[in-house]
Amino acid sequence: MDRREPIFHTLGCRLNAYETEAMKDLSAAAGLDNAVVINTCAVTAEAVRKARQEIRKLRRENPTATLIVTGCAAQTEPETFAAMPEVDRVIGNTEKMQPTTWRGLAADFVGETEKVQVDDIMSVTETAGHLIDGFGTRSRAYVQVQNGCDHRCTFCIIPFGRGNSRSVPAGVVVDQIKRLVDRGYNEVVLTGVDLTSWGADLPATPRLGDLVMRILKLVPDLPRLRISSIDSIEVDDNLMQAIATEPRLMPHLHLSLQHGDDLILKRMKRRHLRDDAIRFAEEARALRPDMTFGADIIAGFPTETEAHFQNSLRLVAECGLTWLHVFPYSPRQGTPAARMPQVDGATIKARAARLRMSGDAQVALHLGQQMGQKHHILMENPRMGRTAQFTEVSFANDQPEGQIVTATIIGHDKRQLHA
């Protein structure tokens, strides 16, 4: 009988996608056959609902395969998935990165192996960043440098899915990036759950800015380095220096802001105030005038009034945010926020829509400012690439995929630039 390669399905963040690539390698090395693996997300109750829905769909499409559930939702509520008749195995976030797990699955699908293999994530002290050399399109690779989170925001379940913060040593990261550059990648993105906490658990407690400067110094052939979501209150002096002096560090930062009202930020147990966010954006833009910002903002957090919400709306313009990720609040069982007085669903939905409209206006403003500008564009496919600010650019004619091309912006359609 022909061997059937395992099918992998990823929900959630870039880090999950990175780890799926590692699991593909681990399962191939173990000889896993005729299996479906779903790597789940637990960031909201809706994410867990979608995971259950996807599991049922995958089972219908693959009736004879062994169905394995892993990821953050499997880690935080393994019993939910173990109780589903469609599921054969539930694997925790630590276990999914261990070769022994996959060898056990390959050797014994439905025999003696326990259905649930989920240990205490809080006891984990290392992250498996050494397993693969990054992943991505032919143009851009993602490299995991950190995992877990030591903070306890009242709305967030992720620390219980990912464990405490732990860092990949700088030398390992640099070696990975050197190999990626040798393979032809023109851009590398550093990823993690709480990226700005990188280094706190390493000897001499280096900071993220130290890592960025070390990469740029030791990998001189890397054309573009990008960092993913950061907590602006934790940004260190070396990172600000890199923003000011290193053109190979891309002028785009995604900020974990969550709200624009100080009282709501306090109830979220965030560590910054609205003025901190505004001041950081102003300082970064003063150092790098072409800097653009994305941000996560939650609409309808418990106890949020219209006045609180207006402060979030104003923050979009006051920080000069361009790329908004708007999250309608949904209670996550097991978090303190789920026990707070809730905002009604219709209000949450309406406020999220207003935030998205504000974001759309900011995107249109940004696109309009690019008319006639010359940009260096990394091609993701023959007809679409991204500027240094992560703005999509469409082309009428094919361009070399994976290469950086220089082009002048001639128009836009409120979503993409045209070159």
C-alpha positions as CSV (number, residue, x, y, z in Angstrom):
1,M,0.0,0.0,0.0
2,D,1.3,3.5,-0.9
3,R,2.4,5.6,2.1
4,R,0.2,8.6,2.8
5,E,2.1,11.6,4.0
6,P,0.6,13.3,7.1
7,I,-1.6,16.3,6.6
8,F,-0.9,19.3,8.8
9,H,-3.3,22.2,9.5
10,T,-2.3,25.3,11.4
11,L,-4.5,27.8,13.2
12,G,-3.3,31.0,14.9
13,C,-0.1,32.8,15.0
14,R,3.2,32.8,13.1
15,L,4.9,30.9,15.9
16,N,2.3,28.0,15.4
17,A,3.1,28.0,11.7
18,Y,6.8,27.9,12.5
19,E,6.3,24.9,14.8
20,T,4.2,23.1,12.2
21,E,7.2,23.2,10.0
22,A,9.2,21.6,12.8
23,M,6.6,18.9,13.3
24,K,6.6,18.1,9.6
25,D,10.3,17.4,9.9
26,L,9.9,15.4,13.1
27,S,7.1,13.3,11.8
28,A,8.9,12.6,8.6
29,A,12.0,11.4,10.5
30,A,9.8,9.2,12.6
31,G,8.0,7.7,9.6
32,L,4.5,8.8,10.6
33,D,1.9,7.6,8.1
34,N,-1.8,8.3,7.4
35,A,-2.3,11.0,10.0
36,V,-3.9,14.4,10.3
37,V,-2.3,16.9,12.7
38,I,-4.1,20.1,13.7
39,N,-2.0,22.8,15.5
40,T,-4.6,24.8,17.5
41,C,-4.8,28.3,18.8
42,A,-6.3,29.3,22.2
43,V,-6.1,33.1,22.1
44,T,-9.9,33.5,22.3
45,A,-12.9,31.3,22.9
46,E,-13.8,31.8,19.3
47,A,-10.4,30.3,18.3
48,V,-11.2,27.1,20.3
49,R,-14.6,26.9,18.7
50,K,-13.0,27.2,15.3
51,A,-10.5,24.4,16.2
52,R,-13.4,22.1,17.1
53,Q,-15.1,22.9,13.9
54,E,-12.0,22.3,11.9
55,I,-11.4,18.9,13.6
56,R,-14.9,17.7,12.7
57,K,-14.3,18.9,9.1
58,L,-10.9,17.2,8.8
59,R,-12.3,14.0,10.2
60,R,-15.1,13.9,7.6
61,E,-12.4,14.5,4.9
62,N,-10.0,11.8,6.3
63,P,-12.2,9.1,7.9
64,T,-9.4,6.5,8.2
65,A,-6.5,8.8,9.4
66,T,-5.2,9.1,12.9
67,L,-6.3,12.6,14.0
68,I,-3.8,14.3,16.3
69,V,-4.6,17.6,18.1
70,T,-1.8,19.8,19.4
71,G,-1.1,23.5,20.0
72,C,-2.2,26.0,22.6
73,A,-5.8,24.9,22.9
74,A,-4.7,21.3,23.3
75,Q,-2.4,22.5,26.1
76,T,-4.9,24.6,28.0
77,E,-7.9,22.3,27.7
78,P,-6.8,18.8,26.7
79,E,-10.0,17.3,28.2
80,T,-12.1,19.2,25.7
81,F,-10.4,17.6,22.7
82,A,-9.9,14.2,24.3
83,A,-13.7,14.0,24.7
84,M,-14.3,14.6,21.0
85,P,-15.0,11.2,19.2
86,E,-13.1,12.5,16.1
87,V,-9.8,12.8,18.0
88,D,-7.3,10.0,18.5
89,R,-4.4,11.8,20.2
90,V,-4.0,15.1,22.2
91,I,-0.4,16.3,22.3
92,G,0.9,19.3,24.4
93,N,3.0,22.2,23.2
94,T,6.2,20.8,24.7
95,E,5.6,17.2,23.6
96,K,4.9,18.3,20.0
97,M,8.5,19.5,19.6
98,Q,10.1,16.3,20.9
99,P,11.3,13.6,18.5
100,T,10.4,10.8,21.0
101,T,6.7,11.9,20.8
102,W,6.6,11.4,17.0
103,R,8.5,8.1,17.1
104,G,5.9,6.9,19.6
105,L,3.0,8.0,17.5
106,A,4.5,6.4,14.4
107,A,5.1,3.1,16.2
108,D,1.8,2.8,17.9
109,F,-1.2,4.8,16.6
110,V,-4.1,3.4,18.6
111,G,-2.5,0.8,20.9
112,E,-0.8,1.3,24.2
113,T,0.1,5.0,23.8
114,E,-1.9,7.3,26.1
115,K,-4.5,9.3,24.3
116,V,-3.5,12.5,26.1
117,Q,0.2,13.5,26.4
118,V,0.2,17.0,27.9
119,D,2.6,17.8,30.7
120,D,3.0,21.0,32.9
121,I,4.2,23.7,30.5
122,M,5.3,25.9,33.4
123,S,8.1,23.5,34.1
124,V,9.7,23.9,30.7
125,T,12.9,25.9,30.7
126,E,14.1,25.7,27.1
127,T,12.6,26.5,23.7
128,A,13.2,24.4,20.6
129,G,14.4,27.1,18.3
130,H,17.2,24.9,17.1
131,L,14.9,22.4,15.4
132,I,14.6,24.1,12.0
133,D,16.2,27.0,10.1
134,G,13.1,29.1,9.8
135,F,10.3,28.8,7.3
136,G,8.4,31.0,4.9
137,T,7.9,31.9,1.3
138,R,10.8,32.0,-1.1
139,S,11.3,35.6,-0.1
140,R,10.9,35.8,3.7
141,A,11.9,33.4,6.5
142,Y,10.6,33.4,10.1
143,V,12.9,32.5,12.9
144,Q,11.7,31.7,16.4
145,V,13.9,33.4,19.0
146,Q,11.6,33.3,22.1
147,N,8.6,31.4,23.5
148,G,6.3,31.7,26.4
149,C,5.4,34.8,28.5
150,D,6.0,35.8,32.1
151,H,3.2,38.4,32.2
152,R,-0.4,37.7,33.2
153,C,-2.7,40.1,31.3
154,T,-6.2,39.5,32.6
155,F,-7.7,38.6,29.2
156,C,-5.0,36.2,28.1
157,I,-4.7,32.5,28.4
158,I,-1.5,32.2,26.3
159,P,1.0,31.9,29.2
160,F,-0.9,28.7,30.2
161,G,-0.5,27.4,26.7
162,R,3.1,28.5,26.1
163,G,4.6,28.5,29.6
164,N,7.1,31.0,31.0
165,S,9.4,33.1,28.8
166,R,12.5,31.4,27.5
167,S,15.0,32.5,24.9
168,V,17.0,31.0,22.1
169,P,20.7,31.9,22.6
170,A,22.0,34.6,20.3
171,G,24.7,32.4,18.8
172,V,22.1,29.8,17.7
173,V,19.9,32.6,16.2
174,V,22.9,34.1,14.2
175,D,23.9,30.6,12.9
176,Q,20.3,30.0,11.7
177,I,20.1,33.3,9.9
178,K,23.5,32.8,8.3
179,R,22.2,29.5,6.8
180,L,19.0,31.2,5.6
181,V,21.0,33.9,3.9
182,D,23.2,31.2,2.3
183,R,20.0,29.6,1.0
184,G,18.9,32.9,-0.7
185,Y,16.5,34.5,1.7
186,N,16.5,38.3,1.5
187,E,14.4,38.9,4.6
188,V,14.3,37.3,8.1
189,V,11.6,38.0,10.6
190,L,12.3,37.4,14.3
191,T,9.2,35.9,16.1
192,G,8.2,35.0,19.6
193,V,5.3,35.1,22.0
194,D,6.7,38.1,24.0
195,L,9.6,39.2,21.8
196,T,10.8,42.1,23.9
197,S,11.4,39.7,26.9
198,W,14.1,38.0,24.8
199,G,17.3,37.4,26.8
200,A,16.0,37.8,30.4
201,D,16.7,34.1,31.1
202,L,20.1,34.0,29.4
203,P,23.5,34.7,31.0
204,A,24.2,38.4,31.3
205,T,20.5,39.1,30.5
206,P,21.0,40.6,27.0
207,R,18.1,42.6,25.5
208,L,16.3,42.3,22.1
209,G,18.3,45.3,20.8
210,D,21.5,43.5,21.6
211,L,20.3,40.5,19.5
212,V,19.3,42.8,16.6
213,M,22.6,44.6,16.6
214,R,24.5,41.3,16.8
215,I,22.6,39.8,13.8
216,L,23.2,42.9,11.7
217,K,26.9,42.9,12.5
218,L,27.6,39.2,12.2
219,V,25.4,38.6,9.1
220,P,26.4,41.5,6.8
221,D,24.9,39.8,3.8
222,L,21.4,39.8,5.2
223,P,19.5,42.5,3.2
224,R,16.5,42.9,5.5
225,L,15.7,42.2,9.2
226,R,12.2,42.6,10.5
227,I,10.9,42.1,14.1
228,S,7.3,41.0,14.7
229,S,5.0,42.1,17.6
230,I,6.7,44.0,20.4
231,D,5.7,45.4,23.8
232,S,6.7,49.1,23.4
233,I,7.2,49.6,27.2
234,E,10.0,47.0,27.1
235,V,12.0,48.4,24.2
236,D,15.6,48.9,25.2
237,D,18.2,51.6,24.2
238,N,20.0,49.3,21.7
239,L,16.8,48.6,19.8
240,M,16.1,52.4,19.6
241,Q,19.7,52.8,18.3
242,A,19.1,50.1,15.7
243,I,16.0,51.9,14.6
244,A,17.9,55.1,14.2
245,T,21.1,53.8,12.6
246,E,20.4,50.5,10.8
247,P,18.7,50.8,7.4
248,R,18.6,47.0,7.1
249,L,16.2,46.9,10.1
250,M,12.8,47.4,8.5
251,P,10.8,50.6,9.5
252,H,7.7,48.7,10.6
253,L,6.8,47.7,14.1
254,H,3.7,45.9,15.3
255,L,2.8,47.2,18.8
256,S,1.0,45.2,21.5
257,L,-1.1,48.1,22.7
258,Q,-4.5,46.5,23.4
259,H,-6.3,49.7,24.5
260,G,-6.1,53.5,24.6
261,D,-7.6,54.1,28.0
262,D,-5.5,54.1,31.2
263,L,-8.2,52.6,33.5
264,I,-8.9,49.7,31.0
265,L,-5.2,49.2,30.6
266,K,-4.9,48.8,34.4
267,R,-7.8,46.4,34.4
268,M,-6.1,44.4,31.6
269,K,-2.9,44.4,33.8
270,R,-0.9,45.9,31.0
271,R,2.3,47.7,32.0
272,H,2.0,50.9,30.0
273,L,-0.3,53.9,29.9
274,R,-1.6,55.6,26.8
275,D,1.0,58.4,27.1
276,D,3.7,55.8,27.1
277,A,2.5,54.4,23.7
278,I,2.2,57.9,22.2
279,R,5.7,58.9,23.4
280,F,7.2,55.7,22.0
281,A,5.6,56.2,18.6
282,E,6.8,59.8,18.5
283,E,10.4,58.8,19.5
284,A,10.6,56.0,17.0
285,R,9.2,58.2,14.2
286,A,11.7,61.0,15.1
287,L,14.5,58.5,14.7
288,R,13.1,56.9,11.6
289,P,10.7,59.2,9.7
290,D,9.5,56.4,7.4
291,M,8.4,54.2,10.3
292,T,5.0,52.7,10.2
293,F,3.1,51.0,13.0
294,G,0.7,48.2,13.3
295,A,-1.2,47.5,16.6
296,D,-3.4,45.0,18.4
297,I,-6.5,46.7,19.9
298,I,-9.3,45.0,21.8
299,A,-12.8,46.4,21.5
300,G,-15.4,45.8,24.2
301,F,-13.2,44.8,27.1
302,P,-15.2,44.2,30.3
303,T,-16.4,47.5,31.9
304,E,-15.4,49.5,28.7
305,T,-17.7,52.6,28.4
306,E,-18.1,54.7,25.3
307,A,-15.7,57.2,26.8
308,H,-13.1,54.5,27.4
309,F,-13.6,53.3,23.8
310,Q,-13.2,56.9,22.4
311,N,-9.7,56.9,23.9
312,S,-8.9,53.8,21.9
313,L,-10.2,55.5,18.7
314,R,-8.2,58.6,19.4
315,L,-5.0,56.6,20.0
316,V,-5.1,55.4,16.4
317,A,-4.4,58.9,15.2
318,E,-2.3,60.0,18.1
319,C,0.2,57.1,17.6
320,G,-0.1,57.3,13.9
321,L,-1.1,53.6,13.6
322,T,-1.5,52.2,10.1
323,W,-2.2,48.5,10.3
324,L,-4.8,47.6,12.9
325,H,-5.5,44.2,14.2
326,V,-8.9,44.6,15.9
327,F,-10.1,42.0,18.3
328,P,-13.7,42.0,19.5
329,Y,-13.4,40.9,23.2
330,S,-14.7,37.5,24.0
331,P,-14.4,36.0,27.5
332,R,-11.8,33.3,27.8
333,Q,-12.6,30.8,30.5
334,G,-9.9,30.7,33.2
335,T,-8.9,34.3,32.9
336,P,-9.7,37.1,35.4
337,A,-11.4,39.2,32.7
338,A,-14.0,36.6,32.2
339,R,-15.3,37.2,35.7
340,M,-15.5,41.0,35.2
341,P,-18.8,42.8,34.2
342,Q,-19.2,42.1,30.4
343,V,-20.1,44.5,27.6
344,D,-23.0,43.3,25.5
345,G,-22.2,41.6,22.2
346,A,-23.9,44.0,19.9
347,T,-21.9,46.9,21.4
348,I,-18.7,45.0,21.1
349,K,-19.4,44.2,17.5
350,A,-20.3,47.9,16.7
351,R,-17.1,49.2,18.4
352,A,-14.9,46.7,16.6
353,A,-16.4,47.9,13.3
354,R,-15.7,51.6,14.2
355,L,-12.1,50.7,15.0
356,R,-11.7,48.9,11.7
357,M,-13.2,51.9,9.8
358,S,-10.6,54.1,11.6
359,G,-7.9,51.6,10.5
360,D,-9.1,51.7,6.9
361,A,-8.9,55.5,6.9
362,Q,-5.3,55.3,8.2
363,V,-4.4,52.8,5.5
364,A,-5.8,55.0,2.8
365,L,-3.9,58.0,4.3
366,H,-0.6,56.0,4.2
367,L,-1.2,54.7,0.7
368,G,-1.9,58.2,-0.6
369,Q,1.4,59.4,0.9
370,Q,3.3,56.9,-1.2
371,M,2.3,58.3,-4.6
372,G,5.4,59.0,-6.7
373,Q,7.7,57.5,-4.0
374,K,10.4,55.1,-5.0
375,H,10.4,51.9,-2.9
376,H,12.6,48.8,-2.5
377,I,10.0,45.9,-2.8
378,L,10.6,42.3,-1.7
379,M,8.6,40.2,-4.2
380,E,6.4,37.5,-2.5
381,N,5.1,36.3,-5.9
382,P,5.6,37.4,-9.5
383,R,2.9,40.1,-9.2
384,M,3.0,41.2,-5.5
385,G,5.6,42.3,-3.1
386,R,6.0,44.4,0.1
387,T,7.8,47.7,0.8
388,A,10.1,48.1,3.8
389,Q,7.0,49.3,5.7
390,F,5.2,46.0,4.9
391,T,2.8,47.7,2.5
392,E,1.6,45.4,-0.4
393,V,2.5,46.5,-3.9
394,S,0.9,45.0,-7.0
395,F,2.6,44.9,-10.4
396,A,1.1,44.6,-13.9
397,N,4.1,42.5,-15.1
398,D,5.9,39.6,-13.6
399,Q,8.9,40.4,-11.3
400,P,11.6,38.0,-10.0
401,E,10.1,36.2,-7.0
402,G,12.1,36.4,-3.8
403,Q,14.2,39.4,-5.1
404,I,14.2,43.0,-4.0
405,V,13.1,45.3,-6.9
406,T,13.1,49.1,-7.0
407,A,9.9,50.7,-8.4
408,T,8.0,53.9,-8.3
409,I,4.5,54.0,-6.9
410,I,1.9,55.1,-9.5
411,G,-1.4,54.4,-7.8
412,H,-3.4,52.5,-5.2
413,D,-6.8,50.9,-4.7
414,K,-7.2,51.7,-0.9
415,R,-5.7,48.3,-0.2
416,Q,-2.6,47.9,-2.2
417,L,-0.1,50.2,-3.9
418,H,0.4,49.9,-7.6
419,A,3.9,50.1,-9.2
